[in-house]
Amino acid sequence: MKWLKGIAVALVVIFALFYMISRPEDAANVVQGALGAVVSATESVGRFFSSLAS
């Protein structure tokens, strides 16, 4: 099973590199969107705990 996980990780890395090389603008937009989602989720959790405290 370890070899299957290794192959899957390698395929994901190869696909990501291919995507970054062939469409760098789109890859940058994907990363910005993902980071924006993480920031938004973090802010939401912070607001939740702030509302619990008050």
ROKEVO-335953 format. One record per atom (N, C-alpha, C): residue number from 1; residue in three letters; z, y, x. Coordinates in nm, 4 decimals. Example, Ala and Ser with C-alpha at 12.3 -4.5 7.8 and 13.67 -1.06 7.14 Angstrom:
BEGIN
SITE   pos   code          z          y          x
SITE     1    ALA     0.7800    -0.5690     1.3190
SITE     1    ALA     0.7800    -0.4500     1.2300
SITE     1    ALA     0.7800    -0.3300     1.3200
SITE     2    SER     0.7080    -0.2250     1.2850
SITE     2    SER     0.7140    -0.1060     1.3670
SITE     2    SER     0.7870     0.0030     1.2900
//
This chain:
BEGIN
SITE   pos   code          z          y          x
SITE     1    MET     0.0000    -0.1209     0.0809
SITE     1    MET     0.0000     0.0000     0.0000
SITE     1    MET     0.0000     0.1267     0.0848
SITE     2    LYS     0.0580     0.1179     0.2072
SITE     2    LYS     0.0598     0.2358     0.2941
SITE     2    LYS    -0.0813     0.2810     0.3283
SITE     3    TRP    -0.1697     0.1854     0.3503
SITE     3    TRP    -0.3059     0.2214     0.3863
SITE     3    TRP    -0.3764     0.2933     0.2721
SITE     4    LEU    -0.3427     0.2579     0.1497
SITE     4    LEU    -0.4033     0.3229     0.0340
SITE     4    LEU    -0.3581     0.4691     0.0251
SITE     5    LYS    -0.2302     0.4926     0.0495
SITE     5    LYS    -0.1783     0.6298     0.0507
SITE     5    LYS    -0.2446     0.7106     0.1622
SITE     6    GLY    -0.2621     0.6496     0.2789
SITE     6    GLY    -0.3277     0.7168     0.3914
SITE     6    GLY    -0.4711     0.7548     0.3599
SITE     7    ILE    -0.5418     0.6648     0.2948
SITE     7    ILE    -0.6808     0.6924     0.2566
SITE     7    ILE    -0.6855     0.8051     0.1542
SITE     8    ALA    -0.5946     0.8035     0.0570
SITE     8    ALA    -0.5926     0.9078    -0.0456
SITE     8    ALA    -0.5641     1.0445     0.0161
SITE     9    VAL    -0.4686     1.0505     0.1077
SITE     9    VAL    -0.4354     1.1776     0.1741
SITE     9    VAL    -0.5545     1.2260     0.2559
SITE    10    ALA    -0.6178     1.1358     0.3280
SITE    10    ALA    -0.7347     1.1724     0.4086
SITE    10    ALA    -0.8471     1.2263     0.3201
SITE    11    LEU    -0.8714     1.1633     0.2069
SITE    11    LEU    -0.9765     1.2111     0.1166
SITE    11    LEU    -0.9447     1.3493     0.0615
SITE    12    VAL    -0.8187     1.3741     0.0277
SITE    12    VAL    -0.7801     1.5058    -0.0233
SITE    12    VAL    -0.7990     1.6117     0.0845
SITE    13    VAL    -0.7595     1.5815     0.2073
SITE    13    VAL    -0.7752     1.6766     0.3174
SITE    13    VAL    -0.9232     1.7039     0.3440
SITE    14    ILE    -1.0035     1.6001     0.3464
SITE    14    ILE    -1.1481     1.6168     0.3693
SITE    14    ILE    -1.2097     1.7008     0.2585
SITE    15    PHE    -1.1716     1.6743     0.1339
SITE    15    PHE    -1.2257     1.7530     0.0226
SITE    15    PHE    -1.1835     1.8989     0.0347
SITE    16    ALA    -1.0574     1.9235     0.0695
SITE    16    ALA    -1.0094     2.0614     0.0832
SITE    16    ALA    -1.0847     2.1340     0.1941
SITE    17    LEU    -1.1051     2.0677     0.3069
SITE    17    LEU    -1.1807     2.1303     0.4161
SITE    17    LEU    -1.3250     2.1583     0.3756
SITE    18    PHE    -1.3877     2.0637     0.3091
SITE    18    PHE    -1.5246     2.0840     0.2628
SITE    18    PHE    -1.5332     2.2023     0.1665
SITE    19    TYR    -1.4355     2.2104     0.0757
SITE    19    TYR    -1.4331     2.3192    -0.0231
SITE    19    TYR    -1.4134     2.4531     0.0463
SITE    20    MET    -1.3243     2.4580     0.1458
SITE    20    MET    -1.2989     2.5833     0.2173
SITE    20    MET    -1.4213     2.6272     0.2973
SITE    21    ILE    -1.4943     2.5326     0.3529
SITE    21    ILE    -1.6118     2.5670     0.4329
SITE    21    ILE    -1.7289     2.6059     0.3440
SITE    22    SER    -1.7506     2.5336     0.2354
SITE    22    SER    -1.8677     2.5583     0.1514
SITE    22    SER    -1.8471     2.6737     0.0531
SITE    23    ARG    -1.7242     2.6991     0.0088
SITE    23    ARG    -1.6976     2.8055    -0.0874
SITE    23    ARG    -1.5661     2.8759    -0.0520
SITE    24    PRO    -1.5668     2.9556     0.0536
SITE    24    PRO    -1.4414     3.0165     0.0992
SITE    24    PRO    -1.3815     3.1154    -0.0013
SITE    25    GLU    -1.4649     3.1889    -0.0737
SITE    25    GLU    -1.4121     3.2839    -0.1717
SITE    25    GLU    -1.3417     3.2116    -0.2857
SITE    26    ASP    -1.4031     3.1047    -0.3339
SITE    26    ASP    -1.3418     3.0275    -0.4412
SITE    26    ASP    -1.2128     2.9594    -0.3952
SITE    27    ALA    -1.2131     2.9113    -0.2708
SITE    27    ALA    -1.0920     2.8487    -0.2175
SITE    27    ALA    -0.9792     2.9506    -0.2080
SITE    28    ALA    -1.0116     3.0719    -0.1660
SITE    28    ALA    -0.9101     3.1772    -0.1583
SITE    28    ALA    -0.8565     3.2110    -0.2970
SITE    29    ASN    -0.9432     3.2138    -0.3969
SITE    29    ASN    -0.8988     3.2407    -0.5339
SITE    29    ASN    -0.8063     3.1308    -0.5853
SITE    30    VAL    -0.8348     3.0067    -0.5497
SITE    30    VAL    -0.7491     2.8950    -0.5910
SITE    30    VAL    -0.6105     2.9093    -0.5289
SITE    31    VAL    -0.6067     2.9427    -0.4000
SITE    31    VAL    -0.4775     2.9588    -0.3322
SITE    31    VAL    -0.4005     3.0759    -0.3913
SITE    32    GLN    -0.4688     3.1880    -0.4159
SITE    32    GLN    -0.4018     3.3039    -0.4763
SITE    32    GLN    -0.3482     3.2691    -0.6138
SITE    33    GLY    -0.4234     3.1954    -0.6921
SITE    33    GLY    -0.3776     3.1553    -0.8246
SITE    33    GLY    -0.2568     3.0638    -0.8176
SITE    34    ALA    -0.2578     2.9707    -0.7238
SITE    34    ALA    -0.1449     2.8795    -0.7087
SITE    34    ALA    -0.0199     2.9542    -0.6642
SITE    35    LEU    -0.0350     3.0444    -0.5689
SITE    35    LEU     0.0801     3.1228    -0.5232
SITE    35    LEU     0.1308     3.2143    -0.6344
SITE    36    GLY     0.0402     3.2703    -0.7117
SITE    36    GLY     0.0804     3.3538    -0.8250
SITE    36    GLY     0.1599     3.2746    -0.9271
SITE    37    ALA     0.1207     3.1511    -0.9504
SITE    37    ALA     0.1937     3.0661    -1.0446
SITE    37    ALA     0.3335     3.0345    -0.9935
SITE    38    VAL     0.3451     3.0099    -0.8632
SITE    38    VAL     0.4770     2.9817    -0.8048
SITE    38    VAL     0.5672     3.1044    -0.8150
SITE    39    VAL     0.5127     3.2213    -0.7848
SITE    39    VAL     0.5911     3.3456    -0.7938
SITE    39    VAL     0.6337     3.3709    -0.9376
SITE    40    SER     0.5440     3.3522    -1.0310
SITE    40    SER     0.5756     3.3727    -1.1724
SITE    40    SER     0.6838     3.2761    -1.2192
SITE    41    ALA     0.6736     3.1511    -1.1791
SITE    41    ALA     0.7746     3.0519    -1.2178
SITE    41    ALA     0.9105     3.0870    -1.1579
SITE    42    THR     0.9115     3.1321    -1.0341
SITE    42    THR     1.0365     3.1709    -0.9687
SITE    42    THR     1.0999     3.2894    -1.0400
SITE    43    GLU     1.0187     3.3876    -1.0767
SITE    43    GLU     1.0711     3.5030    -1.1497
SITE    43    GLU     1.1270     3.4613    -1.2854
SITE    44    SER     1.0596     3.3700    -1.3517
SITE    44    SER     1.1069     3.3227    -1.4820
SITE    44    SER     1.2406     3.2508    -1.4701
SITE    45    VAL     1.2554     3.1681    -1.3682
SITE    45    VAL     1.3823     3.0983    -1.3472
SITE    45    VAL     1.4919     3.1995    -1.3161
SITE    46    GLY     1.4603     3.2996    -1.2365
SITE    46    GLY     1.5574     3.4045    -1.2051
SITE    46    GLY     1.6013     3.4798    -1.3289
SITE    47    ARG     1.5054     3.5133    -1.4157
SITE    47    ARG     1.5398     3.5821    -1.5408
SITE    47    ARG     1.6258     3.4939    -1.6303
SITE    48    PHE     1.5979     3.3650    -1.6329
SITE    48    PHE     1.6759     3.2714    -1.7124
SITE    48    PHE     1.8216     3.2703    -1.6671
SITE    49    PHE     1.8440     3.2571    -1.5368
SITE    49    PHE     1.9801     3.2531    -1.4873
SITE    49    PHE     2.0485     3.3884    -1.5015
SITE    50    SER     1.9741     3.4970    -1.4895
SITE    50    SER     2.0328     3.6297    -1.5104
SITE    50    SER     2.0782     3.6457    -1.6547
SITE    51    SER     1.9993     3.5944    -1.7481
SITE    51    SER     2.0387     3.6061    -1.8890
SITE    51    SER     2.1571     3.5160    -1.9206
SITE    52    LEU     2.1719     3.4056    -1.8487
SITE    52    LEU     2.2887     3.3213    -1.8684
SITE    52    LEU     2.4174     3.3902    -1.8192
SITE    53    ALA     2.4038     3.4649    -1.7101
SITE    53    ALA     2.5191     3.5290    -1.6492
SITE    53    ALA     2.5662     3.6509    -1.7294
SITE    54    SER     2.4764     3.7107    -1.8041
SITE    54    SER     2.5164     3.8326    -1.8759
SITE    54    SER     2.5508     3.8091    -2.0206
//
